[in-house]
């Protein structure tokens, strides 16, 4: 019985040794691969670009922003004009209250409320169309900027590009090619036509 117990312990120890050998044999090649991968990353050329800064400073976004403000101002002016018109109608209805029956008065108030509701709905839709149009054009501008970044990175043989906002620290300022992209982006969008269409 004791002999069987000793044999069992020896077998267990052998199994553990085999497991250790197996583990070491499996880990070593993996470590070598990780080491090679690390070296490969070091050999890759890295670039940094400030996407937000380029958008903010680009002529295309400035033009788009100015056009958006012009259209927004037009909508606000139309809203103010309509509000004045509706207030005048309300005043007339209230002044005529003693001259008409209660039913006529209530009907006129009801019609005015319906007109107010339709007006609110109309200008809410106009603002929604303006915002959607702005977002679509902004997306096209962003896509174009992404393509310019890709073109510049290929030209400079950069394999990996990081957004500046996601980088904690970099010591080599030459890897930041933001200004180069901004100049090229402004050049490419110089003749860009931006059209925003609203319902009359």
N, C-alpha and C positions, 0 to 999 in steps of 0.2 A: 504494500500500500504506500509506504514511504517512498519507495523507488518510483512509483507512478507519479507521485506529487512532485518529486525532483525533476522527472522528465517533463512534466507539464510546465514547471517554472523555466527550465532550460529552453523549451519551445517558445514560451512567451518572450523570453529575452532575445532569442534568435529572430523572432518576428519583429520585435521592436528595432533591432539592429538593421534588419532588412528594410523596415519602414524609413529609418533614418537615412540609409544609403539611397533608397528610392527618392526620398524627399530632396536630398542634396543633389542627386543627379538631375532631378527635375528643375530645381531652383537655379543651379549654375548657368544653364543655357538661357534661362529667362533673364537672369541678371546681365548676361552678356548682350542679349537683345536690347534690354533697356539702356544699357550703356551706349550701344550703337545708335539707338534712336535719339538719345540725348545729344550725341555728337552731330547727328544729321540736322537736328533743330538748330544747333549752333551755327552750322554751315549755311542754313537758310537765311536770306536777307529779309530783315523785318523793317516795316514802315509804319508810321503813325500819321493819322490825319484827323483834323478837327471838323467833323461833318457839320455840326451845329453852327460853328463860327463861319464856315463858308456860306451856308444858307443865309445867315443873318447879314453878312456883308455883301452877298451877291447882288448884282444889278437886277437880275430876274425877279428875285423875291421882293426887292424894293418897288419895282414896277407893279408887281402883282398886289402888294400891300396898298399902294397908292390907289390903284383901280378899285380895290375892294372898298376903301374908305369913301371914294367918290360915289360908288353905287349905294353904299349904306347911307350916306348923306341924302341922296335922292329919295330913298325909301322913307327916311325920317321926315323929310320936308313934305312928302305926300301924306304921311300919317298926320302931321300937324295941321295941314290944310283941311283934311277930311274931318279931323276932330273939331276944328272951328266951325265947319259946315254943320256938323251934327249938333253941336251946342246951340247954334243959331236956330235950328229946327226945333230943338227941345224948348227953347225960350218962347218961340212962337206958339207951340202947343200949350204951354203953361199959361201964356197971356190970353189965349182964346178959350180957356177952360170955362169961363162964365158965359161965353157966347154960344157954346155948343152943349149938347146933351152929354150925360155921363158915359153913355155907351160909345158915342163918337170920340170922346176924350180918351177912353180906355183903348179903343181901336187904333187911334193915332199913336198913342204911347207904345202899343204892341208893335206897330209897323216900324217905329223908330228903334226899338230894341232889336228887332230882326235885322235892321240895316246896320246897327252897331256891331252885332254878332258877325254879319257877313264881311264887314270892313276889317274886323280883327282877324278873321280867318284868312282873308285875302292877303293882308300884309305879313301875317305869320308865314304863309306859304312862300311869299316873295323872299323873305329873309332866309327861309329854308333852302330855296333854290340858289340864292346867293352863296350861302355857306357850302352847299354841295359843289357848286361850280368852283369855288375857291379851293376846296379840298382836292378836287380832281386835278386842277392845274398844278397845285402844290405837289401832288404825287408824281406828276409827269416831270416836274423840275427836279424832284429828289431822285427819280430814276435816271434822269440825264446826268445828274451829279455823280451818282454811283458808277455810271459808265465811264465818266471822265476819270474818276479815281482808279478804276480798273486799267484804263489806257495808260495813265501815268505810271502806275505800279509795274506794268509790263515793260514799259519803256526803260524804267530804272532797274529792271530785273529783280523786283521785290516779290517774294513768294508769299509773305504773310503781312496783312495790313490790319492794324488795331485802331479802334476809335480812341481818340485822345482822352475822352471822358472815362474810359474803362482802364486806363493805364495809371498805376500808382506813381511810378517813377521811371524816368529814362535819362541817362547821362549824356547820350550822344544826340545833340540837336539836329544833326544831319539826317537822322531817320524821319524827322517830321517834315513832310512835304506838303503841308496845308496851303502855304502861299502859292506854290507852283500850281496846285489844283485850282485855287481861287482865280488866278490869272487866266488859266486855260478855260475854266468854266465861264467866266465873264466874256471871254472872246467868242466862245461857241454860242452863247445866248444873246449876243449883241443884236442880232436881227430877229430874235424870238418874238413872235406875235402872240399877245395875250388878249383873248376876247372873252368877256363875261356877258352872257345874255340873260336878260330878265323879261318877264311878261309885262306888257304895258298896262 
